[in-house]
């Protein structure tokens, strides 16, 4: 493979908020949202089983659990948006300081956050706080959900193919715990409380013609997007009488098991490689069950996704930010020269966002 049409990831950094909790503490908080035992819609056995099957042991939250209580969703959403901007700016600034990257050198800013609503879009506030140029190219993907980190990587790659001398910065920030306690506790909300954690992820990518940029990370060789017709009802959220109503239907893991092979095959086929040639898998862990099914669908050993399982266990499903955390862990001990990798994330739609990577 030559380097034509490639762009270099020069930084992939995860960021987590201050508060860290284990499953026992989160389960106690779930029970604490109900005034008495008769109002709890699920018994301890059900709650324990859902948490036990999630694959998550600890996670980080932006709000201390003792501060969470039933409250209006509009209040929670307003506070969440403020914190998404603040944490995004902090995460990007830390990476820019590390790279000694001046704000005026950033040519493109990509942003995504699943439920941070409102206008102007987040990218305007983030760019202003960072001191970026007023003509910085801005790409906002407000509802990409768990596929956000993959979608952001792909759109940064697309931009740099057209502007190979430029530098792009992307930030994905999802803080689902701000919505903990809003609306009734349904089975979907119980599953979410067992799976999700708060987190941000930052990617800095340089075009192939960009000179003077450090190059510790992999090349992005190609990107691919796919959606699965007839599955829009499987995962997402809508606004109803009681505020934000999230939905997550059973069977998503099985759908992704069937959808991953053709999506990955389309990406790899353009370069004459197969799943067996991939030495590094950066797969979004929607849950441990999703990872199990996707590995089976691709015909790869479960151990190939070990970093994804580990990040899920230690930090939870941080929605779109999770793949950035996984990529950081993989890149901490870079794979051998020439290793190919696939970054893969699934989200509402249902959809798949993929990127083909190579280390040198």
Buried (B, 14 or more C-beta within 10 A) or exposed (E): BEEEBBBBBBBBBBBBBEBBBEBEBBBEBBEEBBEEEEEBEBEEEEBBEBBEBBBBEBBBBBBEBEEBEEEEBEEBBBBBBEBBBBBBBBBBBBBBEEBEBEBEBBBBBBBBBBBBBEEEBBBBBBBEBBEBEEEBBBBBBBBBBBBBBBBBBBBBBBBBBEBBEBBBBBBBBBBBBBBBBBBEBBEBBBBBBBBBBBBBBBBBBBBBEBEEBBEEBBBBBBBBBBBBEEBEEBBBBEEEEEBBBBEBEEEBBBBBBEBBBBBBBBBBEEBEBEBEEBBBBBBBBBBBBBBBBBBBBBEBEEEBBEBBBBBBBBBBBBBBBBBBBBBBBBBEEBBEEEBBBBBBBBBBBBBBBBBBBBBE
